[in-house]
Amino acid sequence: MAYGEHGGGMRARAVCCSVVAATVVLTGCAAEESDPGTQPSRTPPTLAVPASPLPEESALEAYRGMWNVVVEGSHEGAVGHPDLELYASGQALELTTAMLRGVVATGQPVMSPEVVDVTDGASVSVEDCIDDSAWTVQEQTADTTGESGQRVVTATVVAHGGRWLVDDLWLEDYGSC
């Protein structure tokens, strides 16, 4: 066997072995990628759409928010409060604005509002038994009665352009609940 023939045969075997090795590696990689049994499935993530709050929840949030603004304003001795419009409209806005007439109060009322009716998902009736005995006026004026205790409060909360606002607010006599 001549030198050229032997060397050529070695090169041919080396090339052949390289081609076989490359084929095995590529085939193995392709098999791994296409074999769903060995690879965890890749599912695109799903975005959870937040659920819209129920009318009852939105109405109670508006009711509580309105009272929080009234109490905060009373602690400051405010005359009206610009944030009331975020939670109240109509008669309820007029009444709560009138409550904030510069009189300073301390403490806060105890509330326990409950939804009593929902109409067409756009109007919610709320009933509460507010105890305002711990929410006291610092200085009595001719406009303050000095009465405190428990009383029934009813409210109608309505949807207005994507927001919920207390539209009607009625305060019953003390001792009504």
C-alpha positions as CSV (number, residue, x, y, z in Angstrom):
1,M,0.0,0.0,0.0
2,A,1.5,3.3,-1.0
3,Y,1.8,6.3,1.3
4,G,-0.8,8.3,-0.5
5,E,-3.4,5.6,-0.5
6,H,-3.0,4.9,3.3
7,G,-3.2,8.6,4.1
8,G,-6.2,9.1,1.9
9,G,-8.0,6.2,3.5
10,M,-7.3,7.7,6.9
11,R,-8.7,11.0,5.8
12,A,-11.7,9.4,4.3
13,R,-12.3,7.5,7.6
14,A,-11.8,10.7,9.7
15,V,-14.2,12.7,7.4
16,C,-16.7,9.8,7.5
17,C,-16.5,9.6,11.4
18,S,-16.9,13.4,11.6
19,V,-20.0,13.3,9.4
20,V,-21.5,10.4,11.4
21,A,-20.7,12.1,14.7
22,A,-22.2,15.4,13.5
23,T,-25.3,13.6,12.2
24,V,-25.8,11.8,15.5
25,V,-25.4,15.0,17.5
26,L,-27.8,16.9,15.2
27,T,-30.3,14.1,15.1
28,G,-30.2,13.8,18.9
29,C,-30.8,17.6,19.3
30,A,-33.6,17.5,16.7
31,A,-35.2,14.5,18.5
32,E,-35.0,16.4,21.8
33,E,-36.6,19.5,20.5
34,S,-39.4,17.7,18.7
35,D,-40.1,15.0,21.3
36,P,-42.8,16.4,23.5
37,G,-42.3,13.6,26.0
38,T,-38.9,14.8,27.1
39,Q,-39.5,18.6,26.9
40,P,-41.9,20.5,29.1
41,S,-44.7,22.0,27.1
42,R,-44.3,25.7,26.5
43,T,-47.6,27.4,27.0
44,P,-47.8,31.1,26.6
45,P,-48.7,32.9,29.8
46,T,-52.3,34.0,30.2
47,L,-53.1,37.4,31.6
48,A,-55.7,37.3,34.2
49,V,-58.3,39.9,33.7
50,P,-59.2,41.5,37.0
51,A,-62.8,41.0,37.9
52,S,-64.9,44.1,38.1
53,P,-66.2,44.8,41.6
54,L,-69.8,44.0,42.2
55,P,-72.2,46.9,42.4
56,E,-72.7,46.1,46.1
57,E,-69.0,46.4,46.8
58,S,-68.7,49.6,44.8
59,A,-71.7,51.2,46.6
60,L,-70.4,50.3,50.1
61,E,-67.0,51.8,49.1
62,A,-68.6,55.0,48.0
63,Y,-70.8,55.2,51.2
64,R,-67.8,54.6,53.5
65,G,-65.6,57.0,51.5
66,M,-68.3,59.7,51.9
67,W,-68.4,59.3,55.6
68,N,-64.6,59.2,55.9
69,V,-64.5,62.6,54.2
70,V,-67.2,64.0,56.5
71,V,-65.4,62.7,59.6
72,E,-62.0,64.0,58.4
73,G,-63.5,67.4,57.6
74,S,-65.2,67.6,61.0
75,H,-61.8,67.0,62.7
76,E,-60.4,70.0,60.7
77,G,-63.4,72.2,61.3
78,A,-63.9,72.4,57.6
79,V,-66.6,74.3,55.8
80,G,-67.5,71.8,53.0
81,H,-64.8,69.5,51.6
82,P,-63.7,69.2,48.0
83,D,-63.4,65.4,48.2
84,L,-67.1,65.0,48.9
85,E,-67.7,65.2,45.2
86,L,-65.7,62.0,44.8
87,Y,-68.3,60.1,46.8
88,A,-71.6,62.0,46.8
89,S,-73.9,63.8,44.5
90,G,-77.3,65.4,44.5
91,Q,-79.1,65.6,47.9
92,A,-76.4,63.6,49.6
93,L,-73.7,66.1,48.6
94,E,-75.9,69.0,49.8
95,L,-76.5,67.3,53.1
96,T,-72.9,66.3,53.8
97,T,-71.6,69.7,52.7
98,A,-74.1,71.3,55.2
99,M,-72.8,69.0,58.0
100,L,-69.3,70.5,57.5
101,R,-70.1,74.0,58.6
102,G,-66.9,74.8,60.5
103,V,-67.7,72.9,63.7
104,V,-64.9,70.8,65.1
105,A,-65.6,67.3,66.2
106,T,-63.4,64.5,67.6
107,G,-63.6,60.8,67.5
108,Q,-65.6,59.0,64.8
109,P,-68.9,57.2,64.4
110,V,-69.3,53.5,64.4
111,M,-70.9,52.3,61.1
112,S,-72.2,48.9,60.0
113,P,-73.7,49.5,56.5
114,E,-75.4,46.7,54.6
115,V,-76.8,46.5,51.1
116,V,-80.6,46.0,51.2
117,D,-81.4,46.2,47.5
118,V,-79.8,46.3,44.1
119,T,-81.8,47.7,41.1
120,D,-80.6,46.9,37.6
121,G,-77.0,46.9,38.7
122,A,-77.0,50.7,38.6
123,S,-78.6,51.6,41.9
124,V,-77.9,50.2,45.4
125,S,-79.8,50.9,48.6
126,V,-77.7,50.9,51.7
127,E,-79.0,50.8,55.3
128,D,-76.8,51.6,58.3
129,C,-77.2,52.0,62.1
130,I,-74.7,54.7,62.9
131,D,-73.6,55.2,66.4
132,D,-72.2,58.7,66.7
133,S,-71.8,58.8,70.5
134,A,-68.0,58.7,70.2
135,W,-68.0,61.4,67.5
136,T,-68.4,64.6,69.6
137,V,-68.6,68.2,68.8
138,Q,-66.1,70.3,70.7
139,E,-68.1,73.5,71.1
140,Q,-71.9,73.5,71.0
141,T,-73.5,76.2,68.8
142,A,-77.1,77.2,68.1
143,D,-77.0,74.7,65.2
144,T,-75.8,71.7,67.2
145,T,-78.3,69.7,69.2
146,G,-75.9,67.9,71.5
147,E,-77.8,64.6,70.8
148,S,-75.9,61.5,69.9
149,G,-76.4,57.8,69.8
150,Q,-77.7,55.3,67.3
151,R,-79.8,56.2,64.3
152,V,-80.8,54.6,61.1
153,V,-79.2,56.0,58.0
154,T,-80.4,55.1,54.5
155,A,-78.6,55.9,51.3
156,T,-79.2,55.4,47.6
157,V,-75.9,54.9,45.7
158,V,-76.0,55.1,41.9
159,A,-73.5,54.6,39.1
160,H,-72.5,57.8,37.4
161,G,-70.2,57.6,34.4
162,G,-68.2,54.6,35.7
163,R,-68.2,55.9,39.4
164,W,-70.5,55.1,42.2
165,L,-71.8,58.1,44.2
166,V,-74.2,58.4,47.2
167,D,-77.1,60.3,45.7
168,D,-79.6,60.3,48.5
169,L,-78.9,60.2,52.3
170,W,-81.5,60.2,55.0
171,L,-80.7,60.4,58.8
172,E,-83.6,59.1,61.0
173,D,-84.2,60.1,64.6
174,Y,-81.9,59.0,67.4
175,G,-82.9,55.7,68.9
176,S,-84.3,54.4,65.6
177,C,-82.0,51.4,65.7
